[in-house]
Amino acid sequence: MDLSVNQVSITLAKKKIVKDISIKVKEKQFVGLIGPNGCGKSTLLRSIYKLLPPDTGAIHFGDMDIRKSSIKNVAKKFAVVSQFNEISFDFTVQQMVMMGRTPHKKMLESDTKKDFELVEKALAQVELSAYRERNFLSLSGGEKQRVVLARALVQEPKLFILDEPTNHLDIKHQLQILRIVKDLDTGVLAALHDIELAATYCDFLYAIKDGEVLASGAPEELVTKELMETLFEVPCEIYTNPITGSLSIAYL
Ligand SMILES: Nc1ncnc2c1ncn2[C@@H]1O[C@H](COP(=O)(O)OP(=O)(O)OP(=O)(O)O)[C@@H](O)[C@H]1O
């Protein structure tokens, strides 16, 4: 199923933050949003997962009209890993991850063998099996982020929405998170700050500035010196890393 966002605009505190943005995530595609702080990436993502109503525009996942669907039905399709993982009550890691099963359950339905198996599998994927009895609030920022990814995995979504998923993570765990979602058989829409990682993992990128899509395309076409300098207002050179062969940026 494809995600289609058509001409979405969002106003916050009387200021137009997202201006007529259209984006698409095709089935199983890994799509990245890049752009400077405050350009509207998170705001756009929030409107896609129904935390914010857009002023205008349409958001569809396949033939499902997201604006008209219930949160529970949207949560059966989309899982979100965002930058802010603060919760008021403390839960164990296992309980936190189990919450990812909620959209698939009826009220008060108890956890099944399959639910526990999915939780164990997801904890192993993020290398936190030994932490299952720990209190979530006692974890480091990076460990919390991996628990939130595990919760998203057990949700068995058709689309992952990641808002700076690698915040707080050391390089091993940044690569781990991106590799895990890349290897899944689902679409991914991710706001990413690290352009080199975005170019490595994404099939398609949208460059956003001042609430508008400035350019879009495959990373090797989109990530040019001219566009990066316009986007981030820092002089740079783009080159091919002689060791990895991947696209790299030197900020000057
Ligand atoms: N609730 C709100 N009320 C008013 N303005 C807001 C609100 N939420 C966000 N904004 C503003 O909207 C703009 C876009 O914010 P957003 O979080 O979408 O940017 P972003 O591209 O995700 O940035 P970053 O890379 O820093 O995470 C910012 O100027 C922000 O201050």
The ligand as an SDF file (V2000), in Angstrom:
LIG
                    3D

 31 33  0  0  0  0  0  0  0  0999 V2000
    2.6120   23.7630   18.8910 N   0  0  0  0  0  0  0  0  0  0  0  0
    3.2820   24.6830   18.1920 C   0  0  0  0  0  0  0  0  0  0  0  0
    2.9270   25.9960   18.2380 N   0  0  0  0  0  0  0  0  0  0  0  0
    3.6040   26.9110   17.5170 C   0  0  0  0  0  0  0  0  0  0  0  0
    4.6400   26.6450   16.7230 N   0  0  0  0  0  0  0  0  0  0  0  0
    5.0530   25.3720   16.6470 C   0  0  0  0  0  0  0  0  0  0  0  0
    4.3910   24.3200   17.3700 C   0  0  0  0  0  0  0  0  0  0  0  0
    5.0070   23.1570   17.0870 N   0  0  0  0  0  0  0  0  0  0  0  0
    6.0270   23.4670   16.2270 C   0  0  0  0  0  0  0  0  0  0  0  0
    6.0380   24.7870   15.9710 N   0  0  0  0  0  0  0  0  0  0  0  0
    6.9820   25.4990   15.0980 C   0  0  0  0  0  0  0  0  0  0  0  0
    6.8460   24.9580   13.7960 O   0  0  0  0  0  0  0  0  0  0  0  0
    8.1090   24.9810   13.1260 C   0  0  0  0  0  0  0  0  0  0  0  0
    8.3880   23.6270   12.5590 C   0  0  0  0  0  0  0  0  0  0  0  0
    8.6580   22.7350   13.6230 O   0  0  0  0  0  0  0  0  0  0  0  0
    8.9820   21.2020   13.3650 P   0  0  0  0  0  0  0  0  0  0  0  0
    9.1470   20.5570   14.6840 O   0  0  0  0  0  0  0  0  0  0  0  0
    7.9770   20.6340   12.4350 O   0  0  0  0  0  0  0  0  0  0  0  0
   10.3830   21.3170   12.6000 O   0  0  0  0  0  0  0  0  0  0  0  0
   11.4160   20.1880   12.1980 P   0  0  0  0  0  0  0  0  0  0  0  0
   11.7040   20.3600   10.7510 O   0  0  0  0  0  0  0  0  0  0  0  0
   10.9460   18.8450   12.6320 O   0  0  0  0  0  0  0  0  0  0  0  0
   12.6770   20.6460   13.0230 O   0  0  0  0  0  0  0  0  0  0  0  0
   13.8510   19.8380   13.7800 P   0  0  0  0  0  0  0  0  0  0  0  0
   14.7900   19.4210   12.6950 O   0  0  0  0  0  0  0  0  0  0  0  0
   14.4460   20.9110   14.6350 O   0  0  0  0  0  0  0  0  0  0  0  0
   13.2560   18.7120   14.5480 O   0  0  0  0  0  0  0  0  0  0  0  0
    9.1240   25.4600   14.1470 C   0  0  0  0  0  0  0  0  0  0  0  0
    9.3930   26.8190   13.9180 O   0  0  0  0  0  0  0  0  0  0  0  0
    8.4190   25.2670   15.4770 C   0  0  0  0  0  0  0  0  0  0  0  0
    8.8370   26.2190   16.4320 O   0  0  0  0  0  0  0  0  0  0  0  0
  1  2  1  0
  2  3  1  0
  2  7  2  0
  3  4  2  0
  4  5  1  0
  5  6  2  0
  6  7  1  0
  6 10  1  0
  7  8  1  0
  8  9  2  0
  9 10  1  0
 10 11  1  0
 11 12  1  0
 11 30  1  0
 12 13  1  0
 13 14  1  0
 13 28  1  0
 14 15  1  0
 15 16  1  0
 16 17  2  0
 16 18  1  0
 16 19  1  0
 19 20  1  0
 20 21  2  0
 20 22  1  0
 20 23  1  0
 23 24  1  0
 24 25  2  0
 24 26  1  0
 24 27  1  0
 28 29  1  0
 28 30  1  0
 30 31  1  0
M  END
$$$$
